[in-house]
Amino acid sequence: MIATVPVCADDDLFLFQLFASTREDEIASWGFDQKTAEQFFRMQWMAQTQSYRLLYPGADHQIIAVDQVKAGRLILDRTDSAIHVVDVSLLPAFRSQGIGTGILRQLQQEAVQQKKTLSLSVHVSNPAKRLYDRLGFSVVSGDGVYVRMQWS
């Protein structure tokens, strides 16, 4: 069973490990030793956390749990006219199992019911972009590194 529960202070270690798991492939070729990689991940995680707090102060931060095991996180910023997926990420062991698809389809249903658009941003080389394409998201803007996608 897939559920979401609010993030609490005890989740920091899990959230850091989740963040690092999403970046491991990216920096593997950089030749960092384990200590340097962890320092790099920690610096990047702290920067991302602060950035999200500044850009999305009212965002809803959730842990994604599968059979009561922490599997990922979901950050949503809801406004009167839109739902923005700030971040959705899963640990490697939980990827490619339909979990992300299920969550996004639920958000699509919510968007329809509330007559809102659903948007997200993704790195152009992130494999998740293929999922967003399959679910009917369209690119509405980009800067060459990230694209903003929308579903309505």
C-alpha positions in Angstrom: 0.0 0.0 0.0 1.3 3.5 -1.0 0.6 6.3 1.4 2.0 9.8 2.1 2.7 11.2 5.6 3.9 14.6 6.6 7.6 15.1 6.9 8.8 15.5 10.5 12.2 16.5 12.0 13.2 12.8 12.4 13.1 12.4 8.6 16.2 14.5 7.9 18.6 11.6 7.6 16.2 9.7 5.3 15.7 12.9 3.1 19.5 13.4 2.8 20.0 9.7 1.8 17.2 10.0 -0.7 18.7 13.2 -2.2 22.1 11.5 -2.4 20.6 8.5 -4.2 19.1 10.7 -6.9 22.6 12.2 -7.6 24.9 9.2 -7.3 24.9 8.4 -11.0 25.5 12.0 -12.0 28.7 12.4 -9.9 30.0 8.8 -10.2 32.2 9.8 -13.1 33.7 12.7 -11.2 36.1 10.5 -9.3 35.1 11.8 -5.8 36.2 9.6 -2.9 33.3 8.7 -0.5 34.0 11.5 2.0 34.2 14.2 -0.7 31.0 12.8 -2.3 29.2 12.9 1.0 30.3 16.5 1.6 29.2 17.5 -1.9 25.8 15.8 -1.4 25.3 17.5 2.0 26.2 20.9 0.6 23.8 20.4 -2.4 21.1 19.0 -0.2 21.2 22.0 2.2 21.2 24.4 -0.7 18.2 22.6 -2.2 16.3 22.5 1.1 16.9 26.3 1.7 15.9 27.1 -1.9 12.6 25.1 -1.7 11.8 26.9 1.6 12.4 30.3 0.1 10.6 29.6 -3.2 7.7 27.6 -1.9 7.1 28.7 1.7 3.6 27.1 1.9 4.5 23.8 0.2 3.3 20.5 1.5 6.2 18.2 2.3 5.3 14.5 2.4 7.1 11.2 2.8 6.0 8.5 0.3 5.7 5.2 2.2 5.2 1.8 0.6 3.9 -0.8 3.1 5.0 1.6 5.8 8.6 1.7 4.6 9.9 5.1 3.6 10.4 5.1 -0.1 10.5 8.7 -1.3 9.2 12.2 -0.9 6.7 14.5 -2.5 6.6 18.3 -2.2 3.6 20.1 -3.6 2.9 23.8 -3.9 -0.8 24.4 -4.3 -2.3 27.7 -5.4 -5.8 28.8 -6.3 -5.2 27.9 -10.0 -2.4 25.3 -10.0 -0.7 22.4 -8.3 3.1 22.5 -8.8 5.1 19.3 -8.1 8.2 20.8 -6.5 9.8 17.5 -6.0 8.9 13.8 -6.3 11.7 11.3 -5.8 12.0 7.7 -4.9 14.8 5.5 -3.6 16.3 3.3 -6.3 14.7 0.1 -4.9 11.3 1.7 -5.4 11.7 3.1 -8.9 10.1 1.6 -12.0 7.3 -0.1 -10.0 4.5 2.3 -11.0 4.7 4.2 -7.7 5.5 7.6 -9.3 3.0 7.0 -12.0 0.3 6.3 -9.4 1.1 9.4 -7.5 1.1 11.6 -10.6 -2.2 10.1 -11.8 -3.8 10.9 -8.4 -2.5 14.5 -8.8 -4.0 14.7 -12.3 -7.4 13.6 -10.9 -7.1 16.2 -8.2 -6.2 18.9 -10.8 -9.3 17.9 -12.9 -11.6 17.9 -9.9 -10.3 21.3 -8.7 -10.0 22.7 -12.3 -6.3 23.4 -11.8 -3.2 23.0 -14.0 -0.5 20.5 -12.8 3.1 21.5 -13.4 6.6 20.4 -12.6 10.2 21.1 -13.7 12.7 18.4 -14.7 16.3 18.2 -15.8 16.3 17.6 -19.6 18.4 14.4 -19.2 16.3 13.0 -16.2 14.8 9.6 -17.2 11.6 10.6 -15.4 10.9 13.1 -18.3 9.8 10.1 -20.4 7.2 9.3 -17.7 5.9 12.8 -17.7 5.7 12.7 -21.5 3.7 9.4 -21.3 1.3 10.9 -18.8 0.5 13.8 -21.1 2.7 16.6 -19.7 3.8 19.2 -22.3 6.9 21.3 -22.2 5.9 25.0 -21.7 9.3 26.5 -21.2 12.9 25.7 -20.6 16.4 27.1 -20.1 18.5 24.4 -21.7 19.1 22.6 -18.4 15.5 22.3 -17.0 12.2 22.2 -18.7 8.9 23.2 -17.1 6.1 20.9 -18.0 2.4 21.3 -17.6 -0.7 19.1 -17.7 -4.2 20.4 -17.9 
